[in-house]
Amino acid sequence: MRAIVLHAPGEPHTFALQELPIPEPGPGEIRVRIQAASLNPADYKMAKNGNPAWMYPFVPGLDAAGIVDKVGEGVTEWAEGDRVVYHGNFTKPGTFAEYGIVQARAAARIGDGLTYQEAAAFPCAGLTAYQALNRKMNVQAGSSILVHAGAGGVGGYAVQLAKAFGASPILATASTENFDYVKSLGADYVIDYNAENVHERVMALTEGRGVDCILNGVNRQTAQADLSMLSFGGQLACIAGAPETVADFQPSHKTFSVHKLMLSGAYLSGDERAVQDLSAMAEQFMALMAAGKVDPMIGKLIALEEIPQELTRLSQRHVRGKIVVDLERRI
């Protein structure tokens, strides 16, 4: 099979196209003939440092959609020909290949109304946003929310989910050139993090109350600053590092909660319920997509061999929406 591989930890330009043997599914696993995959910041971040569990050449990639090609021992819920999407285990060979292996319980069925490309676009970013808003912060109608980096993958999906859940008002940060785009996703107000004081704008827009929920995928520093923008009983969900001084910061008159997110941690937890919830969340997310409430945000379709250059572009943080690999595409 054709695959993009790493021969050692490194930057995206070190990725190479190579022929590899088609993998075999083990007990409880399914093999998927991948039709589409998507790129995520986690791909280049993990590739840079590698992982002790990796054996080289290693196939990176976390998200894929395709057709069940073979089922492993003990698998009864899937059959050859089923259309599935999944978020993979980063310690195992990934999705930048023509075939992939995934635990059967982690896969979700693709509905008839969605293409492989649309399904592959969302797992890592979309499920992170869904887990934050639905599973952790329980965003509901009337909840106010601030989403950092609203033009990115996680941020863009989070803005749309907040709209679908009835949150109001929806605030987001973005650069000026992305204001219209983020508003088109559902944001009521967009704050230029380069030119504006985010704290002052948030407090002004909420009449000094602060927001009920914040999703932060930027860094520890902004997460620390977020604490002062939460309302009484507010919640902060962090992807790229939690605040370091939560205990010292929290005054007696203002309580709040902080959630740390790591989607792939489900595989490392050893908890079958956590892995199965990846499938459950994916099905719930796709239902919103099928209903037209969440756009897959496909910004660009590429061929397998274009992954190295497009991951480099993604690492430069100038990408809007999702980059999706079409395995049938050739250059």
C-alpha positions in Angstrom: 0.0 0.0 0.0 1.0 3.6 -0.5 1.7 5.5 2.7 3.4 8.6 4.1 6.0 7.6 6.6 8.5 8.9 9.1 11.9 7.1 9.4 12.8 9.0 12.5 11.3 11.9 14.5 11.3 15.1 12.5 9.6 18.0 10.8 6.9 17.5 8.1 9.4 17.9 5.2 11.1 14.7 6.4 7.9 12.7 5.7 8.2 10.4 2.7 5.9 8.4 0.3 6.6 4.7 0.6 5.2 1.3 -0.2 4.3 -0.8 2.9 2.7 -4.2 3.4 -1.1 -4.0 4.0 -1.6 -4.4 7.8 -3.7 -7.2 9.4 -6.4 -6.5 12.0 -5.9 -8.2 15.4 -8.7 -9.3 17.8 -11.2 -6.6 18.3 -9.9 -4.6 15.4 -11.1 -3.7 11.9 -9.1 -2.9 8.8 -10.3 0.1 6.8 -9.6 0.9 3.2 -9.1 4.6 3.7 -10.9 6.9 1.3 -10.1 10.2 3.1 -8.0 11.5 5.9 -7.4 14.9 7.5 -4.5 16.9 8.8 -4.2 18.2 12.4 -1.6 20.2 14.3 -1.1 17.1 16.5 0.3 15.3 13.5 3.4 17.5 13.1 3.7 18.2 16.9 4.0 14.4 17.7 6.2 13.7 14.6 8.8 16.2 15.9 9.5 14.3 19.1 8.3 10.8 18.2 6.9 8.3 20.6 8.6 5.4 22.4 5.9 3.1 21.1 6.5 3.8 17.5 8.4 1.4 15.2 9.9 2.9 12.1 9.0 3.4 9.3 6.0 4.8 11.1 2.7 6.0 9.5 1.4 9.2 11.1 -2.1 10.6 11.0 -5.1 10.4 13.3 -8.3 10.9 11.3 -9.8 8.7 8.6 -13.0 7.7 6.8 -13.3 4.6 4.6 -14.7 1.2 4.0 -14.3 -1.8 6.3 -12.1 -4.2 4.4 -11.5 -6.9 7.0 -12.7 -7.7 10.6 -10.6 -9.2 13.3 -11.4 -12.0 15.7 -14.3 -11.3 17.9 -15.7 -8.3 16.0 -19.5 -8.6 15.4 -20.6 -5.0 15.1 -18.9 -4.4 11.7 -18.9 -6.2 8.4 -17.0 -5.8 5.2 -18.3 -2.9 3.1 -19.5 -0.8 6.1 -18.7 2.9 5.8 -16.8 4.1 8.9 -15.0 7.1 10.4 -12.6 7.1 13.3 -10.1 9.0 15.4 -7.0 6.8 15.8 -4.6 5.9 18.6 -1.5 8.1 18.2 0.7 5.3 19.6 -0.3 3.0 16.7 0.4 3.4 12.9 -1.9 6.0 11.6 -4.1 7.1 8.7 -1.8 8.6 6.1 -2.0 5.4 4.1 -4.4 3.4 1.9 -5.3 1.1 4.7 -5.6 1.6 8.5 -6.3 -0.5 11.6 -8.6 0.7 14.4 -10.3 -0.8 17.5 -13.8 -1.8 16.4 -15.4 0.0 19.3 -13.9 3.3 18.4 -15.3 3.5 14.8 -18.5 5.2 13.9 -20.9 4.6 11.1 -21.0 7.2 8.3 -24.6 8.2 7.4 -25.8 8.1 3.8 -25.9 11.9 3.6 -22.1 12.4 4.2 -19.1 11.9 1.9 -15.9 10.3 3.0 -14.2 13.7 2.8 -16.7 15.4 5.0 -16.6 12.6 7.6 -12.8 12.5 7.7 -12.6 16.3 8.2 -13.9 16.4 11.8 -12.7 13.6 14.2 -9.7 15.1 16.0 -10.8 18.8 15.9 -14.5 18.2 16.0 -14.6 15.7 18.7 -12.2 17.8 20.9 -14.7 20.7 20.5 -17.7 18.4 21.1 -16.1 16.8 24.2 -15.3 20.2 25.6 -18.7 21.8 25.0 -21.0 18.7 25.5 -19.2 16.3 27.8 -17.2 18.7 30.0 -18.8 22.2 30.1 -22.4 21.1 29.2 -23.0 24.2 27.1 -26.8 24.8 26.9 -29.2 27.4 25.6 -28.3 30.8 27.1 -24.8 29.9 28.1 -22.3 32.5 27.1 -19.0 31.3 25.7 -15.6 32.5 24.5 -13.8 30.4 21.9 -10.2 31.2 21.3 -8.8 30.8 17.7 -12.2 30.7 16.2 -10.9 30.3 12.6 -9.0 27.1 13.4 -10.2 23.6 13.3 -11.2 23.1 17.0 -12.3 26.7 17.3 -14.3 26.7 14.1 -16.2 23.6 15.1 -16.7 24.9 18.7 -18.3 28.1 17.4 -20.7 26.1 15.3 -21.5 23.7 18.1 -22.1 26.6 20.5 -24.6 28.0 18.0 -26.3 24.6 17.6 -26.5 24.2 21.4 -28.2 27.6 21.7 -25.3 29.4 23.4 -25.6 33.2 23.6 -23.6 35.4 23.2 -20.8 33.5 21.4 -17.5 35.4 21.5 -14.4 34.3 19.6 -10.9 35.5 19.0 -9.4 35.7 15.5 -7.2 37.9 13.3 -8.9 40.7 11.5 -8.8 38.9 8.1 -10.9 36.1 9.6 -13.6 38.2 11.2 -16.2 37.6 8.5 -15.4 33.9 8.3 -15.8 33.3 12.1 -19.0 35.3 12.2 -20.3 33.1 9.3 -19.8 30.1 11.6 -22.0 31.6 14.2 -20.0 34.0 16.4 -21.9 37.0 17.7 -18.7 39.0 18.4 -15.1 38.5 17.2 -12.2 40.0 19.0 -8.8 40.8 17.4 -6.3 39.2 19.7 -3.5 41.1 18.0 -4.9 44.6 18.4 -7.5 44.5 21.2 -7.4 43.8 25.0 -9.3 40.5 25.1 -10.1 40.8 28.8 -11.5 44.3 28.4 -13.6 43.4 25.4 -15.0 40.3 27.0 -16.0 42.1 30.2 -17.5 45.0 28.2 -19.6 42.6 26.0 -20.8 40.8 29.1 -21.5 43.9 31.2 -18.8 42.9 33.7 -20.2 39.5 34.4 -17.7 37.4 32.4 -18.5 34.4 30.3 -19.9 31.1 31.5 -17.6 28.9 29.4 -14.2 29.3 27.7 -12.5 27.0 25.3 -8.8 27.6 25.1 -6.5 25.8 22.6 -3.8 28.4 22.6 -1.4 28.1 25.6 -1.0 28.2 29.3 -0.5 32.0 29.4 -3.9 32.8 27.8 -5.5 30.0 29.9 -4.2 31.8 33.0 -5.7 35.1 31.8 -9.0 33.4 31.0 -9.6 32.8 34.7 -10.3 36.5 35.2 -12.9 36.4 32.4 -15.1 33.6 33.8 -18.5 34.3 35.4 -19.4 33.0 38.8 -19.5 29.2 38.4 -17.9 29.5 35.0 -15.9 26.7 33.3 -12.6 26.7 31.4 -11.7 23.8 29.0 -8.0 23.7 28.0 -6.4 21.8 25.2 -2.9 23.2 25.1 -2.1 23.5 28.8 -4.1 24.4 31.9 -3.4 27.5 34.1 -0.6 26.9 36.5 -2.0 28.9 39.5 -5.6 27.9 39.7 -5.6 27.4 43.5 -3.9 30.7 44.2 -6.1 32.6 41.8 -9.5 31.5 42.8 -11.1 34.1 45.2 -13.7 33.1 47.7 -16.4 35.0 46.0 -16.0 33.4 42.5 -16.0 29.7 41.9 -15.1 28.0 38.6 -14.0 24.7 37.1 -11.1 23.9 34.9 -11.1 20.9 32.5 -8.0 19.5 30.8 -8.7 17.8 27.4 -6.8 15.0 25.6 -9.0 13.2 23.1 -6.5 10.4 22.4 -6.2 9.8 26.1 -9.2 7.5 25.7 -6.9 4.9 24.3 -4.3 5.3 27.0 -6.8 5.2 29.8 -7.6 1.5 29.5 -11.2 2.4 30.0 -13.4 0.8 27.3 -16.2 3.3 28.0 -13.9 6.1 27.0 -13.0 4.5 23.7 -16.6 3.7 23.0 -17.5 7.3 23.7 -15.3 8.4 20.8 -17.7 6.4 18.6 -20.8 7.8 20.3 -19.6 11.4 20.1 -18.7 10.9 16.4 -22.2 9.7 15.6 -23.8 12.6 17.5 -21.5 15.0 15.7 -22.3 13.6 12.3 -26.0 13.9 13.1 -25.5 17.6 13.5 -23.6 17.7 10.2 -26.3 15.8 8.4 -28.9 18.3 9.8 -26.9 21.2 8.4 -26.0 22.6 11.8 -22.3 22.0 11.5 -20.3 22.5 8.3 -17.2 20.2 7.8 -15.1 23.3 7.1 -13.1 21.6 4.3 -10.7 24.3 3.2 -8.6 22.3 0.8 -8.5 18.8 -0.7 -5.1 17.3 -1.4 -3.4 14.1 -2.6 -1.5 11.7 -0.3 1.9 12.8 -1.5 1.0 16.5 -0.7 0.8 15.8 3.0 4.4 16.9 3.9 4.1 20.4 2.3 0.6 20.9 3.6 1.6 19.9 7.1 4.3 22.5 6.9 1.8 25.1 5.9 -0.5 24.0 8.7 2.4 24.4 11.2 2.8 28.0 10.1 -0.7 28.7 11.4 -2.1 30.3 8.3 -4.7 27.7 7.5 -8.5 28.3 7.6 -10.7 25.3 8.0 -9.6 21.7 7.5 -7.1 20.1 5.0 -8.5 16.8 3.8 -6.6 14.1 2.0 -8.5 12.4 -0.9 -6.9 9.0 -1.4 -8.3 8.8 -4.9 -6.6 12.0 -5.9 -3.4 12.0 -7.9 -1.0 14.8 -8.8 
